[in-house]
Every structure is written in C-alpha cells, then in structure tokens.
C-alpha cells in the first residue's frame, strides 16, 4: 500500500547534484501541478518503465503530477513531482477501497505520499530527491493528546541520516506548522514555523525562524492556476543555500495542494477513534518507519 524506504535507497539514490548544489542561491523555486494527469510527461508505458528503472522509489502506484522549476544561477534546472495514487485515491476501483469496507473508512485511512525526482531527460535523470508522507500513527498520537485533529508528516531525503517531521500546531485561526533541520556537523537543531496568511488571496504561508522571530521565506500560492502553483521566495541567503531547508519547503509546497483534504481525513479518523471506538490499524509500510534501528532483524 505504500513505498518502503530502505537504508540502501537513502545512500545509493543520493543525487550528487544536491551536494554540489549546497550554497547555491535560487531567486525563486516554482512548484507547479498540472491541471490534469494527461500531461505529455506522463503519457507512455515506456516512460513509466524508465522512471522505475532509474529509482526504486518510483513504485507502481506513482503518477507524475507536476514539476519544480529552479530559477537563479543554475537556470533550467527542473524536477518532477510524483504522487502515490494507491495510498490516496478512494474511487471504487482503487486499492484503498479494496482494503476497507466503504469509501468513508478508506478516506479516513488514506495517506498522502509525494516524491520529487530529477527530470528524466537530464544526464542522470529520474533520481529520487525526497519524500513527504503523512504519518497517521503520529497524527493520532498528537491529536488524541491535544484533543484536536492535527496531522503529522515525515520527510525523508537521500543521503541524509535524519528523518524530519512537520507538525500542525493548534491555533485559534488559520494554520501553523512546525519543522526543524539538523546541522550534521554541529548537531544543532533549528526550528521553523510555517504559518498561513490570514488575509491573503491565495494559499500563502510565512516561514519564520523560531529563535529570532524573523521571516526567512515565503510560500506564495497562485490562485489563478487551475492545477495549483506555489512560488517559494527566500529572505535568508544562508537558508536559501541549505539543501535540507530548501527541499522541506519544496515538499511542503507540493503538500499545500492537498492540505484541506489531509486535514479532513485526519479529523474523521480522530473522531472515529475517540468517539466510536474505531480500531485503527496502520499499513505495514507506515509501521516500517517506526522499527527500532538498533534491533537485529
């Protein structure tokens, strides 16, 4: 039902351009979802086979849905955005519907999984560059503890030893999400808030450094785009050149298209567990994220 991320993937699928990219400052990064699935980059069985051959992270349930465009010194750099239909779609013929008794139960158990890959036509194209997926286990732990439905997301990056979390916080109005990055050399944690703009026309988010309270980036949603488009602008040059910070924001921008639906699903599951005594059973692949790494397998 999901994608198993192994240690081999984390190490072997590292795209060298991410390391070479460290310190590169981009003027803007544009996350663009297509209006429909029938886009030129998605058509053709051979195309899908090529993607699977390049990365084990491009599994059978993945579907290319958009692209990431980097604008700055390295002009023309592009990634593709892939979305796992098997863990999200609840149509009658979907895999989730075959697992659960009805559409309502399938909907509250669905998980968002979004991945980015280098463009297939590049010299070393089709390589995995990052994954964001919702964690129903952590979402329910946080929700039950705070008495409010709050989703949690996991971010896994190739070549990175750490798993990063994005949490939604309880607010009286709007949406606020928290995440952190870790300096591998100093082991320093830095914490950031992503807060929705209350009176913005589109789905816009301010990104602030929790230690200083200063805005370090902005995720600007474009309401006129049918598929969904977000523009990431950086206000801190050091963070703009940090691949981990940059990739977390790219994946969050990808997630923005689905945030309302994700929040609704978490809310429904939370209510079912707390009020209807529903027995929640997460899928095996989500459980694999929680296995003790020190235990001999």
Backbone torsions as a table, in degrees:
resi	resn	phi	psi	omega
1	UNK	NA	-8.7	-174.3
2	UNK	-147.1	-165.7	-179.4
3	UNK	-113.9	123.2	178.6
4	UNK	-86.1	120.8	178.7
5	UNK	-98.9	112.4	-177.9
6	UNK	-98.3	167.8	177.2
7	UNK	-61.9	-34.1	178.4
8	UNK	-61.1	-40.6	179.3
9	UNK	-63.1	-43.4	-177.4
10	UNK	-59.4	-39.8	-176.3
11	UNK	-87.1	-52.5	-171.2
12	UNK	-73.0	-30.1	-175.2
13	UNK	-91.9	14.0	176.4
14	UNK	-61.5	123.6	175.6
15	UNK	-82.9	114.4	-177.3
16	UNK	-54.6	-24.9	-178.1
17	UNK	-64.4	-24.4	178.9
18	UNK	-67.8	-43.4	177.9
19	UNK	-68.2	-45.7	179.7
20	UNK	-62.1	-24.5	-174.8
21	UNK	-80.2	-10.4	-175.0
22	UNK	-60.8	127.3	-179.2
23	UNK	93.2	-14.3	177.5
24	UNK	-70.3	131.5	-178.7
25	UNK	-103.4	124.1	176.7
26	UNK	-103.3	137.9	178.6
27	UNK	-64.0	-45.5	-179.4
28	UNK	-149.5	153.4	169.9
29	UNK	-126.4	125.5	-175.9
30	UNK	-109.7	124.3	175.8
31	UNK	-103.5	117.5	-171.7
32	UNK	-127.4	113.5	174.0
33	UNK	-90.6	138.4	178.1
34	UNK	-76.2	153.8	-178.0
35	UNK	-65.3	-33.6	179.6
36	UNK	-136.7	167.2	177.3
37	UNK	-73.1	-23.1	-174.9
38	UNK	-79.1	64.8	178.6
39	UNK	-105.0	154.1	-176.4
40	UNK	-55.6	-34.5	-177.9
41	UNK	-74.2	-12.5	-176.4
42	UNK	-103.4	-11.2	-173.1
43	UNK	-85.3	133.9	174.0
44	UNK	113.1	126.6	178.9
45	UNK	-64.4	-38.5	-178.8
46	UNK	-61.5	-38.2	178.6
47	UNK	-61.1	-43.8	179.4
48	UNK	-66.8	-39.5	178.1
49	UNK	-62.8	-38.2	178.0
50	UNK	-62.6	-40.8	-179.6
51	UNK	-65.8	-41.5	179.6
52	UNK	-67.3	-32.6	179.8
53	UNK	-69.9	-30.2	-178.4
54	UNK	-81.7	-28.6	-176.7
55	UNK	-149.6	131.9	175.0
56	UNK	-70.2	-14.2	178.6
57	UNK	-77.8	-15.8	175.6
58	UNK	-90.4	84.8	-174.5
59	UNK	-86.6	177.6	-172.7
60	UNK	-60.2	-31.5	-177.8
61	UNK	-80.9	-5.0	-175.4
62	UNK	-77.3	147.4	178.3
63	UNK	-140.6	126.8	178.4
64	UNK	-70.6	128.4	-174.4
65	UNK	-124.9	-7.8	-177.0
66	UNK	-178.4	-166.8	-177.4
67	UNK	-146.5	157.7	176.2
68	UNK	-115.8	126.7	-178.8
69	UNK	-115.3	126.4	179.1
70	UNK	-98.4	124.0	-179.6
71	UNK	-116.5	119.3	-178.3
72	UNK	166.3	-139.1	-177.4
73	UNK	-61.1	-44.7	-179.3
74	UNK	-92.9	74.2	-175.8
75	UNK	-69.2	143.2	177.8
76	UNK	92.0	-3.7	178.5
77	UNK	-72.6	130.1	-179.2
78	UNK	-140.2	147.3	171.2
79	UNK	-120.3	166.2	172.9
80	UNK	-109.8	151.8	178.0
81	UNK	-107.6	125.6	178.6
82	UNK	-118.3	149.6	-172.5
83	UNK	-132.3	134.7	-178.5
84	UNK	-88.5	106.6	-179.2
85	UNK	-70.5	-32.1	-174.6
86	UNK	-63.7	-28.1	-177.5
87	UNK	-98.7	0.5	-173.9
88	UNK	-126.6	-45.6	-174.6
89	UNK	-66.8	139.4	-178.1
90	UNK	-122.3	23.3	175.7
91	UNK	-64.5	164.6	-176.1
92	UNK	-57.2	-33.0	-177.3
93	UNK	-94.2	4.2	-175.4
94	UNK	-76.7	162.5	178.9
95	UNK	-69.0	-33.3	178.0
96	UNK	-65.2	-39.1	-179.9
97	UNK	-66.1	-29.9	178.2
98	UNK	-73.9	-20.1	-178.5
99	UNK	-89.1	-32.1	-175.3
100	UNK	-114.2	157.6	-170.9
101	UNK	-69.5	-30.8	-179.9
102	UNK	-149.1	173.5	-175.7
103	UNK	-64.7	-36.4	-179.2
104	UNK	-63.2	-44.3	179.4
105	UNK	-68.0	-39.3	178.0
106	UNK	-61.7	-41.2	-177.6
107	UNK	-63.8	-40.4	-177.2
108	UNK	-80.0	-9.2	177.0
109	UNK	-104.8	3.2	-177.7
110	UNK	-76.6	151.7	-179.9
111	UNK	-127.6	138.5	177.0
112	UNK	-85.0	131.0	173.8
113	UNK	-132.0	116.9	-179.1
114	UNK	-123.1	136.1	179.6
115	UNK	-133.0	151.9	173.7
116	UNK	-118.4	147.9	-178.3
117	UNK	-138.4	151.7	172.3
118	UNK	-64.3	151.7	-176.2
119	UNK	-60.1	135.8	-173.5
120	UNK	-60.5	-31.9	-176.5
121	UNK	-81.7	-6.2	177.5
122	UNK	-69.9	167.2	-178.1
123	UNK	-56.4	-42.6	176.0
124	UNK	-118.6	52.5	-172.7
125	UNK	-74.9	163.0	176.3
126	UNK	80.0	10.1	-179.6
127	UNK	-86.2	140.3	-178.4
128	UNK	-66.5	135.3	179.3
129	UNK	-122.2	-3.5	176.2
130	UNK	161.6	155.4	179.7
131	UNK	-133.9	138.1	167.5
132	UNK	-122.8	129.7	176.1
133	UNK	-142.8	146.5	179.5
134	UNK	-76.2	144.4	176.7
135	UNK	-110.4	107.0	177.6
136	UNK	-69.9	-30.9	179.2
137	UNK	-62.3	-52.6	179.5
138	UNK	-69.8	-34.7	178.8
139	UNK	-60.3	-43.6	179.9
140	UNK	-71.1	-36.4	177.6
141	UNK	-61.3	-46.8	179.7
142	UNK	-67.6	-43.5	-177.0
143	UNK	-64.7	-46.5	-179.0
144	UNK	-65.3	-38.0	-179.6
145	UNK	-69.3	-34.8	-178.1
146	UNK	-96.8	-7.6	-176.7
147	UNK	64.9	24.3	177.6
148	UNK	-139.6	137.2	178.8
149	UNK	-70.1	113.3	-175.9
150	UNK	-134.1	118.2	-178.8
151	UNK	-78.4	155.0	176.4
152	UNK	-129.4	141.7	-178.5
153	UNK	-127.5	146.7	176.7
154	UNK	-107.3	138.2	175.6
155	UNK	-119.9	125.1	178.7
156	UNK	-121.7	130.8	-176.4
157	UNK	-122.8	140.7	178.4
158	UNK	-64.2	137.9	178.8
159	UNK	79.8	-0.9	-178.0
160	UNK	-107.3	132.2	-175.8
161	UNK	-77.6	-13.4	-172.0
162	UNK	-110.3	152.1	170.2
163	UNK	-101.1	131.6	-177.7
164	UNK	-105.0	141.9	-179.8
165	UNK	-110.9	143.1	169.4
166	UNK	-119.1	121.7	-177.6
167	UNK	-113.2	140.8	166.9
168	UNK	-87.0	134.5	177.9
169	UNK	-99.8	154.8	177.2
170	UNK	-75.0	128.0	176.2
171	UNK	-134.9	155.9	177.7
172	UNK	-71.3	-29.9	179.6
173	UNK	-149.7	151.6	179.1
174	UNK	73.3	-164.5	-179.6
175	UNK	-131.5	139.9	175.9
176	UNK	-135.7	131.5	179.5
177	UNK	-122.9	147.4	179.1
178	UNK	-117.8	143.2	170.4
179	UNK	-150.1	170.0	-179.1
180	UNK	-137.0	160.8	168.5
181	UNK	-128.8	157.2	-175.6
182	UNK	-124.5	129.5	173.8
183	UNK	-82.1	114.0	-173.5
184	UNK	-64.1	-30.2	-179.1
185	UNK	-78.0	-49.0	-175.4
186	UNK	-91.8	-14.3	-175.2
187	UNK	63.7	19.7	178.4
188	UNK	-77.1	135.3	174.4
189	UNK	-96.2	137.1	171.8
190	UNK	-123.7	135.0	-174.4
191	UNK	-111.6	142.7	-176.4
192	UNK	-136.2	149.5	174.6
193	UNK	-109.9	137.7	170.7
194	UNK	-114.5	111.3	-173.8
195	UNK	-120.4	132.1	-179.9
196	UNK	-68.4	143.5	176.1
197	UNK	-80.6	121.8	-172.9
198	UNK	-64.0	-39.3	-171.8
199	UNK	-114.9	21.3	178.5
200	UNK	-77.9	153.9	179.6
201	UNK	-72.5	-41.7	-179.1
202	UNK	-101.6	-166.8	177.0
203	UNK	-89.4	86.9	-173.8
204	UNK	-108.8	146.8	-178.8
205	UNK	-137.1	134.7	171.2
206	UNK	-90.2	141.2	176.2
207	UNK	-116.6	121.3	-175.5
208	UNK	-122.1	145.2	172.6
209	UNK	-78.5	120.8	-175.7
210	UNK	-65.9	-28.0	-177.8
211	UNK	-73.8	-33.9	-175.4
212	UNK	-109.5	-20.2	-175.7
213	UNK	76.9	4.6	-177.7
214	UNK	-87.1	146.0	175.4
215	UNK	-74.7	129.9	-177.5
216	UNK	-115.6	-14.2	179.0
217	UNK	-162.7	167.9	180.0
218	UNK	-143.3	133.0	176.7
219	UNK	-109.4	109.3	-171.2
220	UNK	-103.2	112.4	179.0
221	UNK	-84.3	135.5	-178.9
222	UNK	-101.2	106.7	-173.9
223	UNK	-72.3	-21.6	-176.5
224	UNK	-78.6	-11.9	-178.7
225	UNK	-85.3	126.7	-175.2
226	UNK	-68.2	-44.8	-177.7
227	UNK	-73.4	-35.3	-176.8
228	UNK	121.2	121.9	-179.0
229	UNK	-138.8	135.4	177.8
230	UNK	-130.5	139.6	179.8
231	UNK	-115.6	123.2	-179.6
232	UNK	-98.1	125.2	178.6
233	UNK	-121.0	136.1	-177.2
234	UNK	-105.3	140.3	178.2
235	UNK	-113.5	-3.7	178.1
236	UNK	-123.9	115.2	-174.1
237	UNK	-65.0	-37.3	179.5
238	UNK	-64.1	-42.9	178.5
239	UNK	-71.9	-31.0	177.7
240	UNK	-63.3	-27.5	178.9
241	UNK	-96.0	7.3	179.8
242	UNK	-94.9	110.6	-175.3
243	UNK	-59.7	-34.9	-179.4
244	UNK	-67.6	-49.2	178.5
245	UNK	-59.7	-44.3	-177.8
246	UNK	-63.0	-44.9	-176.6
247	UNK	-70.2	-35.2	176.5
248	UNK	-62.2	-41.4	178.8
249	UNK	-68.3	-36.4	177.2
250	UNK	-62.0	-46.9	-179.2
251	UNK	-67.4	-34.8	176.5
252	UNK	-66.7	-39.6	176.8
253	UNK	-61.3	-39.9	175.4
254	UNK	-62.0	-41.2	-179.4
255	UNK	-64.9	-30.0	-174.6
256	UNK	-54.1	-32.4	179.7
257	UNK	-61.9	-28.8	-173.4
258	UNK	-110.7	3.5	-171.2
259	UNK	-58.4	-44.3	-178.9
260	UNK	-60.8	-44.7	180.0
261	UNK	-66.7	-38.9	178.0
262	UNK	-62.6	-45.9	-179.8
263	UNK	-62.5	-38.0	178.0
264	UNK	-64.6	-42.1	-179.3
265	UNK	-66.1	-42.0	178.0
266	UNK	-64.2	-39.8	178.0
267	UNK	-61.7	-44.1	-179.5
268	UNK	-65.6	-41.6	179.8
269	UNK	-67.4	-41.4	178.4
270	UNK	-59.5	-45.6	179.6
271	UNK	-64.9	-39.1	-179.4
272	UNK	-65.1	-39.8	-178.8
273	UNK	-71.6	-44.2	-172.9
274	UNK	-84.2	-27.0	-174.8
275	UNK	-112.7	-24.5	-177.1
276	UNK	-115.7	6.2	178.0
277	UNK	58.6	34.5	-179.7
278	UNK	-66.5	138.2	179.4
279	UNK	-93.2	103.9	-177.8
280	UNK	-81.7	127.1	178.7
281	UNK	-128.3	99.3	-179.0
282	UNK	-65.8	156.0	-179.4
283	UNK	-72.6	160.5	-173.3
284	UNK	-62.5	-32.3	-177.0
285	UNK	-74.5	-33.5	173.6
286	UNK	-67.6	-39.6	178.3
287	UNK	-59.8	-31.4	-178.6
288	UNK	-63.3	-23.6	177.6
289	UNK	-68.5	-17.5	-173.5
290	UNK	-107.7	7.0	179.6
291	UNK	-70.3	143.3	-179.2
292	UNK	-66.4	115.5	-177.7
293	UNK	-68.8	-16.5	-178.8
294	UNK	-91.7	-6.4	-178.1
295	UNK	-86.2	133.3	178.6
296	UNK	-68.9	131.5	-177.0
297	UNK	-109.0	NA	NA
